[in-house]
Amino acid sequence: MLAIRLPEEIEKRLGDLAEKTGRTKSFYAREAIMEHLEDLEDYYLAVHRLENPPERVWSLEELEQGIDLES
């Protein structure tokens, strides 16, 4: 269960959309979260990796030597 407070204008827009489409406000809130959650996770993972670089970095040549490109 999740309860969130939205600015009045956003709450109204969400309510209007729900009414026009016959869906619930919860449906649209859930859809919006699911749509953007992966982007947010990717963003924070990228920030973490920039702030905490790996101990070892491989060159493209090293990576290519490590895999069979003919398969």
VEXZAVEX-340014 format. One line per 2 residues: their letters; for each residue x, y negated, z negated of C-alpha. Coordinates in steps of 0.25 Angstrom, whole numbers, padded with zeros to 4 digits. Each point is the difference from the previous one (the first is absolute). Layout:
a) X:Y:Z  ...
This chain:
ml) 0000:0000:0000  0005:-0014:0004
ai) -0006:-0013:-0004  0005:-0013:0007
rl) -0003:-0014:0000  -0001:-0008:0013
pe) -0001:-0014:0003  -0014:-0004:0001
ei) 0001:-0003:0015  0006:0014:0003
ek) -0011:0006:-0008  -0010:-0007:0008
rl) 0006:0004:0013  0001:0015:-0005
gd) -0014:0000:-0004  -0005:-0006:0013
la) 0008:0010:0008  -0006:0012:-0009
ek) -0014:-0006:0002  0001:-0001:0015
tg) 0006:0014:0002  -0007:0008:-0010
rt) 0013:0004:-0007  0004:-0003:-0014
ks) 0010:-0010:-0005  0008:0011:-0006
fy) 0001:0007:0014  0006:-0013:0006
ar) 0009:-0002:-0012  0005:0015:0001
ea) 0002:-0001:0015  0009:-0013:-0002
im) 0008:0006:-0011  0003:0013:0008
eh) 0003:-0008:0013  0011:-0009:-0007
le) 0005:0010:-0011  0010:0007:0009
dl) 0005:-0014:0005  0002:-0004:-0014
ed) 0007:0013:-0004  0009:-0002:0013
yy) 0003:-0014:-0004  0004:0003:-0014
la) 0009:0012:0004  0007:-0009:0010
vh) 0003:-0011:-0011  0005:0011:-0009
rl) 0009:0006:0010  0006:-0014:0003
en) 0002:-0003:-0015  0006:0014:-0002
pp) 0007:0005:0013  0004:0014:0001
er) 0014:0004:-0004  0003:0006:0013
vw) -0003:-0006:0014  0001:0009:0013
sl) 0004:-0006:0013  -0009:0004:0012
ee) 0012:0009:0005  0000:0007:-0013
le) -0015:0003:0001  0000:0004:0014
qg) 0011:0010:-0003  -0008:0006:-0011
id) -0012:0004:0009  -0001:0008:0012
le) -0006:-0009:0010  -0001:0011:0011
s) -0011:0007:-0008
